[in-house]
Amino acid sequence: MTAAATPKWKAGRPDVLLLALTVTLVVAGLVVVYSSSFVISLVRFGEPTHYIMRQMIWATLGAVFMILAIRTDYRMLRPLAVPLMLGTIGMLVAVLVIGQEAHGAQRWIGVGSLTVQPAEFAKLTIIIYMAAWLSSKGENVKSIEQGLVPFVIIMGAVATLIMMQPNMGTTLIILGIAVTMFWAAGASIWQLGSLVVVGGGTMTMLALAEGYRLQRLMTFLNAEADPDGYGFQTLQALIAMGNGGFSGLGLGASRSKFFYVPESHTDGVFAIIGEELGLIATVAIVCIFMLFMVRGYQVALRARDDFGALLAVGVTTWVVLQALMNIGGITRVIPLTGVPLPFLSFGGNAVAALLMGVGVLLSVSRYARPPGDPPENGGSNEASEPPGGRIVRRKRS
């Protein structure tokens, strides 16, 4: 559909529940980041507020971008998809050339304490690009030449650049988002099966090729074999959550943040929440993310066009998948991947990028069909809602 042919839609208010869930997570995140970081902040920088002040600045910046995204018609992002993708690839290459190194990884660009992690913002730009590309394919997305092969080439290039940092957790998230969007766009079962087999095999080989990744897998299987070494983080996180019991020790009363749970303000923040606020808080957080997932996919199903539907699928999958990987690692359901908990972990770039993404999702919700309304007639680019809930296209005339 050309720009000239783009219909004018009346914008409504954004999804209030999605907005409320996001605000709740951000506010709760500021509280738990301070509680989990003031000890390590005091030791490293001589002041207890070093991390929380940076988190507040980035959260404020992200909130501004979120508001701007909400007030902007999401269809304006479509012609920007290719420039954004090219810029993202350029930034990922720049990280490998001039990026700053820390803890054995080279993921940041910047000067001094002012740094940017391009991989965090790459999640959103890839969602925008994939939504534009997939929505333009129509039924051709099911073909090998126009669907599967270009998809593998695009995602393979991005995944390679991020793996070279190295950053396997972010790579898994981006691949998970892309495959979900590919499925939502109408990819066939055999295409998805091929991606799972080949992609899963490749990621497994990469995991086994690096000693520390293999050790994470072995730790997941038997952390008790090395409780003071590789198994320390896994076991201490479980101990922290066990200490919290049903109602927790009280906000700020965690003992594990005194260097028992490594990086308690980033990867391990869920364990600190469990220790201070107990099972009640951890279950509430899981429920919030589940409700976010349901509401986000509902926005996708009610979107007026495929581009909007795929944007909603991508952003929702991003938030939920990342939360699942963090919580699953801390609770020892899956191996630790080192990804932060969305909105709740310290990470200025991460919270700003997430808020921008939610802003795009809320922009889609402003133009969505009201619940219960049937899809409008006409327009080959219009999203439809099948009985199974999968986003598919109408046949092009």
C-alpha positions in Angstrom: 0.0 0.0 0.0 1.6 3.3 -1.0 1.8 6.4 1.2 -0.8 8.1 -1.0 -3.2 5.2 -0.6 -2.8 5.0 3.2 -6.2 5.5 4.7 -6.8 8.0 7.4 -7.8 6.3 10.6 -9.3 8.0 13.7 -6.9 7.6 16.6 -8.4 6.5 19.9 -6.8 6.4 23.3 -4.0 3.9 23.9 -4.6 0.7 25.6 -5.0 1.8 29.2 -4.3 -1.5 30.8 -1.0 -2.0 28.8 0.1 1.5 29.8 -0.8 0.9 33.5 1.1 -2.4 33.5 4.2 -0.7 32.0 4.1 2.2 34.5 3.7 -0.3 37.3 6.8 -2.2 36.2 8.9 0.9 35.7 8.0 2.4 39.1 8.6 -1.0 40.8 11.8 -1.3 38.9 13.1 2.0 40.3 12.4 0.8 43.8 14.0 -2.6 43.5 17.0 -1.2 41.6 17.8 1.1 44.4 17.2 -1.6 47.0 19.4 -4.2 45.2 22.1 -1.8 44.1 22.9 0.6 47.0 25.4 -1.8 48.6 27.4 -2.5 45.4 27.1 1.2 44.4 28.5 2.3 47.8 31.5 -0.1 47.5 32.3 0.7 43.8 31.6 4.4 43.7 31.4 5.6 47.3 27.8 6.7 47.0 24.6 4.6 47.4 22.7 6.3 44.6 25.1 5.9 41.6 23.0 3.2 39.8 19.5 4.5 40.7 20.3 8.0 39.5 21.3 6.7 36.1 18.3 4.4 36.0 16.0 7.3 36.7 17.6 9.4 33.9 17.3 6.7 31.3 13.8 5.8 32.4 12.8 9.5 32.1 14.3 9.7 28.6 12.6 6.4 27.7 9.3 7.8 28.9 9.7 10.8 26.7 10.3 8.6 23.7 7.4 6.4 24.7 5.0 9.4 24.7 6.3 10.5 21.4 5.8 7.1 19.9 2.3 6.8 21.3 1.3 10.1 19.7 2.8 9.1 16.3 1.0 7.1 13.8 2.9 3.8 13.7 2.6 3.6 9.9 5.2 6.4 9.7 7.8 3.9 10.8 7.3 1.8 7.7 9.4 3.9 5.3 12.1 4.2 7.9 12.5 0.4 8.3 15.4 0.0 5.8 17.4 3.1 7.1 16.9 2.0 10.7 18.1 -1.5 9.8 21.2 -0.2 8.0 21.9 2.1 10.9 21.6 -0.8 13.3 24.0 -3.0 11.3 26.4 0.0 11.2 26.3 0.4 15.0 26.8 -3.3 15.6 29.9 -3.2 13.4 31.1 -0.1 15.1 30.9 -1.9 18.5 33.3 -4.6 17.2 35.7 -1.9 15.9 35.7 0.9 18.5 33.5 -0.5 21.3 34.4 -0.5 25.0 35.2 -3.8 26.6 34.0 -4.9 30.0 33.9 -8.3 31.7 35.3 -10.0 28.6 32.6 -8.6 26.3 32.7 -5.7 23.8 29.1 -4.4 23.7 29.2 -0.6 24.3 30.0 2.6 22.5 30.6 5.8 24.3 33.0 7.9 26.3 33.5 7.4 30.0 30.3 6.6 31.9 28.1 7.8 29.0 27.7 4.6 26.9 25.2 3.1 24.5 24.6 -0.6 24.0 23.4 -0.8 20.3 22.2 -4.4 20.8 19.4 -3.2 23.1 18.0 -0.8 20.5 18.6 -3.3 17.8 15.7 -5.4 19.2 13.2 -2.6 18.3 14.7 -1.7 14.9 14.7 -5.4 13.9 11.1 -5.6 14.9 10.2 -2.6 12.7 12.2 -3.9 9.8 10.8 -7.5 10.0 7.2 -6.1 10.3 7.7 -4.0 7.2 9.4 -6.8 5.3 7.0 -9.6 6.3 3.9 -7.5 5.7 5.0 -6.7 2.2 5.4 -10.4 1.3 1.8 -11.6 1.4 1.4 -15.2 0.6 5.0 -15.2 -0.7 6.3 -15.5 2.8 5.6 -19.3 2.5 7.9 -19.7 -0.4 11.6 -20.7 -0.1 13.0 -18.1 -2.4 11.1 -15.1 -1.1 10.4 -16.2 2.4 12.7 -18.6 4.1 16.0 -17.9 2.4 15.9 -14.0 2.8 14.7 -14.5 6.4 17.7 -16.7 7.2 20.2 -14.4 5.5 18.9 -11.3 7.3 18.7 -12.8 10.8 21.9 -14.7 10.3 23.8 -11.5 9.6 22.4 -9.8 12.7 22.9 -12.8 14.9 26.5 -13.2 13.8 27.3 -9.5 14.6 25.8 -9.8 18.1 27.4 -13.2 18.8 30.8 -11.7 18.0 30.4 -9.2 21.0 29.8 -11.9 22.5 26.1 -11.7 23.6 24.3 -15.0 23.3 21.4 -14.0 25.5 20.5 -11.0 23.3 21.0 -13.2 20.2 18.5 -15.8 21.4 15.9 -13.0 22.2 16.2 -11.4 18.8 16.0 -14.8 17.0 13.0 -15.7 19.2 11.2 -12.5 18.3 12.0 -12.9 14.6 10.8 -16.5 14.4 7.6 -15.6 16.2 6.9 -12.8 13.8 7.7 -15.1 10.9 5.1 -17.6 12.2 2.5 -14.8 12.8 3.1 -13.6 9.2 2.0 -16.9 7.8 5.1 -19.1 7.6 4.4 -22.8 7.1 5.0 -25.5 9.7 7.9 -27.0 7.7 9.6 -23.6 7.5 9.4 -23.2 11.2 10.5 -26.8 11.8 13.6 -26.2 9.5 14.4 -23.0 11.4 14.1 -24.7 14.8 16.3 -27.7 13.7 19.0 -25.7 11.9 18.9 -22.7 14.3 18.8 -24.8 17.4 21.6 -26.9 16.2 23.7 -23.9 15.3 23.1 -22.2 18.7 23.9 -25.5 20.5 27.2 -25.8 18.6 28.1 -22.2 19.5 27.2 -22.8 23.1 29.4 -25.9 23.3 32.3 -24.2 21.5 32.9 -21.6 24.2 34.0 -22.9 27.6 32.0 -20.5 29.7 28.8 -21.3 27.8 29.4 -25.0 28.2 30.0 -24.4 31.9 26.7 -22.6 32.2 25.0 -25.7 30.8 26.8 -28.0 33.1 26.1 -25.7 36.1 22.4 -25.8 35.2 22.5 -29.6 35.3 24.5 -29.9 38.5 25.2 -26.6 40.3 25.8 -28.5 43.5 29.0 -30.0 42.1 30.8 -26.6 42.4 28.8 -24.6 45.0 31.7 -22.1 45.6 32.6 -21.7 41.9 30.5 -21.9 38.8 27.4 -23.0 40.8 27.6 -20.1 43.2 25.2 -17.7 41.4 22.6 -20.3 40.7 22.5 -21.7 44.2 22.7 -18.3 45.9 19.8 -17.0 43.9 17.7 -20.0 45.0 18.8 -19.5 48.6 17.8 -15.9 48.4 14.3 -16.7 47.2 14.0 -19.4 49.8 14.9 -17.0 52.5 12.1 -14.7 51.5 9.4 -17.3 52.1 5.9 -16.3 51.5 5.9 -12.6 52.4 9.7 -11.8 52.4 12.1 -10.3 54.8 11.0 -6.7 54.1 11.9 -4.1 51.5 15.6 -3.3 51.8 16.3 -6.2 54.2 17.9 -8.6 51.7 21.1 -10.2 52.9 22.0 -11.7 49.6 22.7 -8.4 47.9 25.8 -8.2 50.2 27.7 -9.9 47.4 26.1 -13.3 47.7 24.1 -13.0 44.5 26.5 -11.7 41.8 25.2 -8.6 40.0 22.2 -8.5 42.2 20.9 -5.3 40.6 21.0 -6.7 37.0 20.7 -10.4 36.3 19.9 -11.4 39.8 17.2 -8.7 40.7 14.4 -11.3 40.7 16.1 -13.2 43.5 16.4 -10.1 45.6 12.7 -9.3 45.0 11.9 -12.8 46.2 14.0 -12.4 49.3 12.7 -9.0 50.3 9.1 -9.3 49.2 8.5 -13.0 49.1 6.5 -15.4 46.9 3.7 -12.9 46.8 5.7 -10.3 44.9 7.4 -12.8 42.5 4.0 -14.4 41.6 2.6 -10.9 41.1 5.4 -10.0 38.7 4.8 -13.2 36.7 1.1 -12.4 36.6 1.9 -8.9 35.3 4.0 -10.2 32.5 1.4 -12.8 31.6 -1.3 -10.1 31.5 1.0 -7.9 29.4 1.4 -10.9 27.0 -2.4 -11.4 26.7 -3.1 -7.8 26.2 -0.3 -7.2 23.7 -1.3 -10.1 21.5 -4.9 -8.9 21.7 -3.7 -5.6 20.2 -2.0 -7.6 17.4 -5.2 -9.4 16.6 -7.2 -6.2 16.5 -4.7 -4.3 14.4 -6.1 -2.8 11.2 -3.2 -3.8 9.0 -0.5 -6.5 8.9 2.3 -4.0 9.7 0.7 -3.0 12.9 -0.2 -6.5 13.8 3.4 -7.7 13.4 4.8 -4.7 15.3 2.5 -5.7 18.2 3.6 -9.3 18.0 7.2 -8.3 18.0 7.2 -5.9 20.9 5.0 -8.2 23.0 7.2 -11.2 22.3 10.3 -9.2 23.2 9.1 -8.2 26.6 7.6 -11.6 27.5 10.5 -13.7 26.1 13.1 -11.7 27.9 11.2 -11.9 31.2 10.8 -15.7 30.7 14.6 -16.1 30.1 15.6 -14.1 33.2 13.1 -15.6 35.6 13.7 -19.1 34.2 17.4 -18.7 34.7 17.1 -17.4 38.3 14.6 -20.2 39.3 16.8 -22.8 37.5 14.1 -23.8 35.0 16.6 -23.0 32.2 20.3 -22.2 32.1 21.4 -18.7 33.1 21.6 -16.5 30.0 22.6 -13.2 31.6 19.7 -11.2 30.2 18.1 -8.5 32.4 14.5 -8.6 33.7 12.5 -6.1 31.6 11.9 -2.8 33.4 13.0 -4.2 36.8 16.7 -4.8 36.3 19.3 -2.0 36.2 20.2 -1.1 32.7 19.6 2.4 31.3 19.8 1.4 27.6 17.5 -1.5 28.2 14.7 0.4 30.0 14.8 3.2 27.4 14.6 0.8 24.5 11.8 -1.2 26.1 9.8 2.0 26.8 10.2 3.0 23.1 9.0 -0.4 22.1 6.0 -0.2 24.3 5.3 3.2 22.9 5.1 1.7 19.4 2.8 -1.1 20.7 0.5 1.5 22.3 0.5 3.5 19.0 -0.8 0.4 17.3 -3.5 0.1 20.0 -4.7 3.6 19.3 -5.7 2.6 15.8 -6.9 -0.9 16.6 -10.4 -2.1 16.0 -12.6 -2.1 19.1 -13.0 -5.5 20.8 -15.6 -7.6 19.1 -15.7 -5.5 15.8 -15.1 -7.6 12.7 -12.3 -6.8 10.3 -13.1 -4.1 7.8 -13.7 -5.1 4.2 -11.3 -4.3 1.5 -7.5 -3.8 1.3 -5.1 -6.6 0.7 -2.8 -5.4 3.5 -5.5 -5.7 6.1 -4.9 -8.0 9.1 -7.5 -10.7 9.7 -8.4 -12.6 12.8 -8.8 -16.4 12.2 -10.5 -18.7 14.6 -7.1 -20.0 15.9 -5.9 -16.5 16.7 -3.0 -16.5 14.2 -2.3 -13.4 12.2 -2.7 -14.2 8.5 -3.3 -12.3 5.3 -6.3 -12.2 3.0 -5.5 -13.4 -0.4 -4.4 -10.6 -2.7 -6.8 -9.8 -5.5 
